[in-house]
Amino acid sequence: MARHSKVEWAPRSRPDINARRHLPQLVSEYFAEARDLLQEVSTPEGLHRLRLISKRLRYTLELFRPCYPPALDDRIAALKSVQELLGDINDAVVTAHLIEEMTGSARMKAYLEDLAARKADEFRTEWRNRFDAPGSGSWWIDFLSSTAPARKLIADS
């Protein structure tokens, strides 16, 4: 999402049309950046950026819930799951540093660093086998691009 250019919103178009025009590209950019990060990063600490861009994408998709059918919730849930795994890793990393500063306990720090490393391995497996498995990109892009009927808006009732 750091790579994307500014979204050119068409002010005279409906939000659902703008969403279908721009969200697929945002998701493509997210996956490209995430894959690059996973290639470059070898430590649990390095996964923090991926957590941040995952959170940003999830919040963006949540804003457009009314523009899509309920199946968007499945995609948001998948993203939230990834984000929570990354949060667990970050919590272990941050806690390890705090414990070392507060107590000087190398043993507890080592335990937490090991926990962070195991969680990072778990995350990478989840990412590879489920979230970014072959075909998952089209699960996102095809859905976000589709013109399927959106949820019924309260104002339309």
VEXTOR-971822 format. One record per residue: residue number from 1; residue in three letters; x, y, z of N, C-alpha, C in turn. Coordinates in steps of 0.2 Angstrom, whole numbers, padded with zeros to 4 digits. Layout:
N
NUM  ALA  X  Y  Z  X  Y  Z  X  Y  Z $
...
END
This chain:
157
1  MET  0004  -0005  0000  0000  0000  0000  0004  0006  0000 $
2  ALA  0011  0005  0002  0015  0011  0001  0017  0012  -0006 $
3  ARG  0016  0007  -0010  0018  0008  -0017  0012  0011  -0022 $
4  HIS  0006  0011  -0019  0001  0014  -0023  0001  0021  -0024 $
5  SER  -0001  0023  -0030  -0002  0030  -0031  -0008  0033  -0028 $
6  LYS  -0009  0039  -0028  -0015  0042  -0025  -0021  0039  -0029 $
7  VAL  -0027  0037  -0026  -0033  0035  -0029  -0036  0041  -0032 $
8  GLU  -0038  0041  -0038  -0042  0046  -0041  -0049  0044  -0041 $
9  TRP  -0053  0046  -0036  -0060  0045  -0034  -0064  0049  -0039 $
10  ALA  -0069  0046  -0043  -0073  0049  -0047  -0079  0052  -0043 $
11  PRO  -0079  0059  -0042  -0084  0061  -0037  -0091  0061  -0040 $
12  ARG  -0092  0060  -0046  -0099  0059  -0049  -0101  0052  -0049 $
13  SER  -0097  0048  -0048  -0099  0040  -0048  -0101  0038  -0041 $
14  ARG  -0105  0033  -0041  -0107  0030  -0034  -0101  0027  -0031 $
15  PRO  -0102  0027  -0024  -0096  0024  -0020  -0095  0016  -0023 $
16  ASP  -0100  0012  -0024  -0099  0006  -0026  -0095  0005  -0033 $
17  ILE  -0096  0010  -0037  -0092  0010  -0044  -0085  0012  -0042 $
18  ASN  -0084  0017  -0038  -0077  0019  -0036  -0074  0013  -0033 $
19  ALA  -0077  0010  -0028  -0074  0004  -0025  -0072  -0001  -0029 $
20  ARG  -0076  -0003  -0034  -0074  -0008  -0039  -0069  -0006  -0043 $
21  ARG  -0068  0000  -0044  -0063  0003  -0049  -0056  0003  -0045 $
22  HIS  -0056  0004  -0038  -0050  0005  -0035  -0048  0000  -0030 $
23  LEU  -0052  -0003  -0027  -0051  -0008  -0022  -0047  -0014  -0024 $
24  PRO  -0048  -0017  -0030  -0044  -0022  -0033  -0037  -0021  -0034 $
25  GLN  -0036  -0014  -0036  -0029  -0012  -0036  -0025  -0012  -0030 $
26  LEU  -0029  -0009  -0025  -0026  -0009  -0018  -0024  -0015  -0015 $
27  VAL  -0029  -0020  -0016  -0027  -0027  -0014  -0021  -0030  -0018 $
28  SER  -0021  -0029  -0024  -0015  -0031  -0028  -0009  -0028  -0025 $
29  GLU  -0009  -0022  -0024  -0003  -0019  -0021  -0001  -0021  -0014 $
30  TYR  -0006  -0023  -0010  -0005  -0026  -0004  -0001  -0032  -0004 $
31  PHE  -0004  -0037  -0009  -0001  -0043  -0009  0006  -0043  -0012 $
32  ALA  0007  -0038  -0017  0014  -0037  -0019  0019  -0035  -0014 $
33  GLU  0017  -0030  -0010  0021  -0027  -0005  0022  -0033  0001 $
34  ALA  0017  -0036  0003  0017  -0041  0008  0022  -0047  0005 $
35  ARG  0022  -0049  -0001  0026  -0054  -0003  0034  -0052  -0003 $
36  ASP  0035  -0045  -0005  0041  -0043  -0005  0044  -0042  0002 $
37  LEU  0040  -0040  0007  0042  -0040  0014  0044  -0047  0016 $
38  LEU  0040  -0052  0015  0041  -0059  0017  0048  -0061  0014 $
39  GLN  0049  -0059  0008  0056  -0061  0005  0062  -0058  0008 $
40  GLU  0061  -0052  0010  0066  -0048  0013  0067  -0049  0020 $
41  VAL  0062  -0050  0024  0062  -0050  0031  0064  -0057  0034 $
42  SER  0069  -0058  0038  0070  -0064  0041  0069  -0065  0049 $
43  THR  0067  -0059  0052  0066  -0059  0059  0059  -0057  0061 $
44  PRO  0056  -0059  0066  0050  -0058  0068  0048  -0050  0069 $
45  GLU  0054  -0046  0071  0053  -0039  0071  0051  -0036  0064 $
46  GLY  0054  -0039  0059  0053  -0036  0052  0046  -0037  0050 $
47  LEU  0042  -0041  0053  0035  -0042  0051  0030  -0037  0053 $
48  HIS  0033  -0032  0057  0028  -0027  0059  0025  -0022  0054 $
49  ARG  0029  -0021  0049  0027  -0017  0043  0021  -0021  0040 $
50  LEU  0021  -0027  0039  0016  -0031  0036  0010  -0031  0040 $
51  ARG  0010  -0031  0047  0005  -0030  0051  0001  -0023  0050 $
52  LEU  0005  -0018  0049  0002  -0011  0048  -0001  -0011  0042 $
53  ILE  0001  -0014  0036  -0002  -0013  0030  -0008  -0018  0030 $
54  SER  -0008  -0023  0033  -0014  -0028  0034  -0019  -0024  0037 $
55  LYS  -0018  -0021  0043  -0023  -0017  0047  -0026  -0011  0042 $
56  ARG  -0022  -0008  0039  -0024  -0002  0034  -0029  -0005  0029 $
57  LEU  -0027  -0011  0026  -0031  -0013  0021  -0038  -0016  0024 $
58  ARG  -0038  -0019  0030  -0044  -0021  0033  -0048  -0015  0034 $
59  TYR  -0046  -0010  0037  -0050  -0004  0039  -0053  -0001  0032 $
60  THR  -0049  -0001  0027  -0052  0002  0021  -0057  -0003  0018 $
61  LEU  -0056  -0009  0018  -0062  -0014  0016  -0068  -0013  0020 $
62  GLU  -0067  -0012  0027  -0073  -0011  0031  -0077  -0005  0029 $
63  LEU  -0074  0000  0027  -0077  0006  0025  -0082  0005  0019 $
64  PHE  -0080  0000  0015  -0084  -0001  0009  -0089  -0007  0010 $
65  ARG  -0090  -0010  0016  -0095  -0015  0017  -0101  -0014  0013 $
66  PRO  -0104  -0008  0014  -0111  -0007  0011  -0111  -0008  0003 $
67  CYS  -0105  -0008  0000  -0104  -0008  -0007  -0104  -0015  -0010 $
68  TYR  -0103  -0020  -0005  -0102  -0027  -0008  -0107  -0032  -0004 $
69  PRO  -0108  -0037  -0007  -0112  -0043  -0004  -0109  -0045  0002 $
70  PRO  -0112  -0049  0007  -0110  -0051  0013  -0103  -0055  0012 $
71  ALA  -0102  -0058  0007  -0096  -0062  0006  -0089  -0058  0007 $
72  LEU  -0090  -0051  0007  -0084  -0047  0009  -0082  -0048  0016 $
73  ASP  -0087  -0050  0020  -0085  -0052  0027  -0080  -0058  0028 $
74  ASP  -0081  -0062  0023  -0076  -0068  0023  -0069  -0066  0022 $
75  ARG  -0068  -0061  0017  -0062  -0058  0016  -0059  -0054  0021 $
76  ILE  -0063  -0050  0024  -0061  -0046  0030  -0059  -0051  0036 $
77  ALA  -0063  -0056  0037  -0061  -0061  0042  -0054  -0064  0041 $
78  ALA  -0053  -0066  0035  -0046  -0069  0033  -0041  -0064  0034 $
79  LEU  -0042  -0058  0033  -0037  -0052  0034  -0036  -0051  0041 $
80  LYS  -0041  -0051  0045  -0041  -0050  0052  -0037  -0056  0055 $
81  SER  -0038  -0062  0053  -0034  -0068  0056  -0027  -0067  0055 $
82  VAL  -0025  -0065  0049  -0018  -0063  0047  -0015  -0058  0052 $
83  GLN  -0019  -0053  0052  -0017  -0047  0057  -0016  -0049  0064 $
84  GLU  -0021  -0054  0066  -0020  -0056  0073  -0014  -0060  0074 $
85  LEU  -0012  -0064  0069  -0006  -0068  0070  0000  -0063  0070 $
86  LEU  0000  -0058  0066  0005  -0053  0066  0006  -0050  0072 $
87  GLY  0000  -0048  0075  -0001  -0045  0082  0002  -0049  0087 $
88  ASP  0001  -0056  0087  0004  -0060  0092  0012  -0060  0092 $
89  ILE  0014  -0060  0086  0022  -0059  0085  0024  -0053  0088 $
90  ASN  0021  -0047  0086  0023  -0041  0088  0023  -0040  0096 $
91  ASP  0018  -0043  0099  0017  -0043  0106  0023  -0046  0109 $
92  ALA  0025  -0052  0107  0030  -0056  0109  0037  -0052  0109 $
93  VAL  0038  -0049  0103  0044  -0045  0102  0044  -0039  0107 $
94  VAL  0039  -0035  0107  0039  -0029  0111  0040  -0031  0119 $
95  THR  0036  -0037  0121  0037  -0039  0128  0044  -0041  0129 $
96  ALA  0047  -0045  0125  0054  -0047  0126  0058  -0041  0127 $
97  HIS  0058  -0036  0123  0062  -0030  0125  0060  -0026  0131 $
98  LEU  0054  -0026  0133  0052  -0023  0139  0054  -0027  0145 $
99  ILE  0054  -0034  0145  0056  -0038  0150  0063  -0037  0151 $
100  GLU  0067  -0037  0146  0074  -0036  0147  0076  -0029  0150 $
101  GLU  0072  -0024  0148  0074  -0017  0151  0072  -0017  0158 $
102  MET  0066  -0020  0160  0063  -0019  0167  0067  -0024  0171 $
103  THR  0069  -0030  0169  0071  -0035  0174  0078  -0037  0172 $
104  GLY  0080  -0036  0166  0087  -0039  0164  0087  -0046  0164 $
105  SER  0081  -0049  0163  0081  -0057  0163  0082  -0059  0156 $
106  ALA  0088  -0062  0155  0090  -0064  0148  0086  -0071  0147 $
107  ARG  0084  -0074  0152  0080  -0081  0151  0073  -0079  0148 $
108  MET  0070  -0075  0152  0063  -0073  0149  0063  -0070  0142 $
109  LYS  0068  -0065  0141  0069  -0062  0135  0070  -0068  0129 $
110  ALA  0074  -0073  0131  0075  -0078  0126  0069  -0082  0125 $
111  TYR  0065  -0083  0130  0059  -0087  0129  0054  -0083  0125 $
112  LEU  0053  -0077  0126  0049  -0073  0122  0051  -0072  0114 $
113  GLU  0058  -0072  0114  0060  -0071  0107  0059  -0078  0103 $
114  ASP  0060  -0083  0107  0058  -0090  0104  0051  -0090  0102 $
115  LEU  0047  -0088  0107  0039  -0088  0105  0038  -0084  0099 $
116  ALA  0041  -0078  0098  0040  -0074  0092  0042  -0077  0086 $
117  ALA  0048  -0081  0086  0050  -0085  0081  0046  -0090  0079 $
118  ARG  0043  -0094  0084  0038  -0099  0082  0032  -0096  0079 $
119  LYS  0029  -0091  0082  0023  -0088  0079  0025  -0085  0072 $
120  ALA  0031  -0083  0071  0032  -0080  0064  0032  -0086  0059 $
121  ASP  0035  -0092  0061  0035  -0098  0057  0027  -0100  0056 $
122  GLU  0023  -0100  0061  0016  -0101  0060  0013  -0097  0055 $
123  PHE  0014  -0090  0056  0012  -0085  0052  0014  -0087  0044 $
124  ARG  0020  -0088  0043  0022  -0089  0036  0019  -0095  0033 $
125  THR  0018  -0100  0037  0014  -0106  0035  0007  -0105  0033 $
126  GLU  0004  -0101  0038  -0003  -0099  0036  -0004  -0095  0030 $
127  TRP  0001  -0090  0029  0001  -0086  0023  0002  -0090  0017 $
128  ARG  0007  -0094  0017  0008  -0098  0011  0003  -0103  0009 $
129  ASN  0000  -0106  0014  -0004  -0112  0013  -0012  -0110  0013 $
130  ARG  -0013  -0104  0015  -0020  -0102  0015  -0021  -0095  0012 $
131  PHE  -0019  -0090  0015  -0020  -0083  0013  -0017  -0081  0007 $
132  ASP  -0011  -0084  0005  -0008  -0082  -0002  -0007  -0088  -0006 $
133  ALA  -0011  -0093  -0004  -0011  -0100  -0008  -0013  -0098  -0016 $
134  PRO  -0011  -0103  -0020  -0012  -0102  -0027  -0020  -0101  -0028 $
135  GLY  -0022  -0096  -0032  -0029  -0095  -0033  -0032  -0090  -0028 $
136  SER  -0029  -0089  -0023  -0032  -0084  -0018  -0032  -0077  -0020 $
137  GLY  -0027  -0075  -0025  -0028  -0068  -0028  -0034  -0067  -0031 $
138  SER  -0036  -0072  -0035  -0042  -0071  -0039  -0048  -0071  -0034 $
139  TRP  -0048  -0075  -0029  -0053  -0074  -0024  -0055  -0067  -0022 $
140  TRP  -0049  -0063  -0021  -0050  -0056  -0019  -0052  -0052  -0025 $
141  ILE  -0048  -0052  -0030  -0048  -0047  -0035  -0055  -0048  -0039 $
142  ASP  -0057  -0055  -0041  -0063  -0056  -0044  -0069  -0053  -0040 $
143  PHE  -0069  -0055  -0034  -0074  -0052  -0030  -0075  -0045  -0029 $
144  LEU  -0069  -0042  -0028  -0069  -0034  -0027  -0071  -0031  -0034 $
145  SER  -0069  -0034  -0039  -0071  -0031  -0046  -0078  -0032  -0048 $
146  SER  -0081  -0037  -0045  -0088  -0040  -0048  -0093  -0034  -0047 $
147  THR  -0098  -0035  -0051  -0104  -0030  -0050  -0110  -0034  -0047 $
148  ALA  -0108  -0039  -0043  -0113  -0042  -0039  -0117  -0037  -0035 $
149  PRO  -0124  -0038  -0034  -0127  -0033  -0030  -0124  -0032  -0023 $
150  ALA  -0125  -0026  -0021  -0122  -0024  -0014  -0127  -0026  -0009 $
151  ARG  -0125  -0025  -0003  -0130  -0026  0003  -0135  -0020  0002 $
152  LYS  -0141  -0021  0005  -0147  -0017  0005  -0145  -0011  0010 $
153  LEU  -0144  -0005  0007  -0143  0000  0012  -0149  0003  0015 $
154  ILE  -0148  0005  0021  -0154  0007  0025  -0158  0013  0022 $
155  ALA  -0154  0017  0018  -0157  0023  0015  -0161  0020  0009 $
156  ASP  -0160  0015  0006  -0164  0012  0001  -0170  0009  0003 $
157  SER  -0171  0007  0009  -0177  0004  0012  -0183  0008  0011 $
END
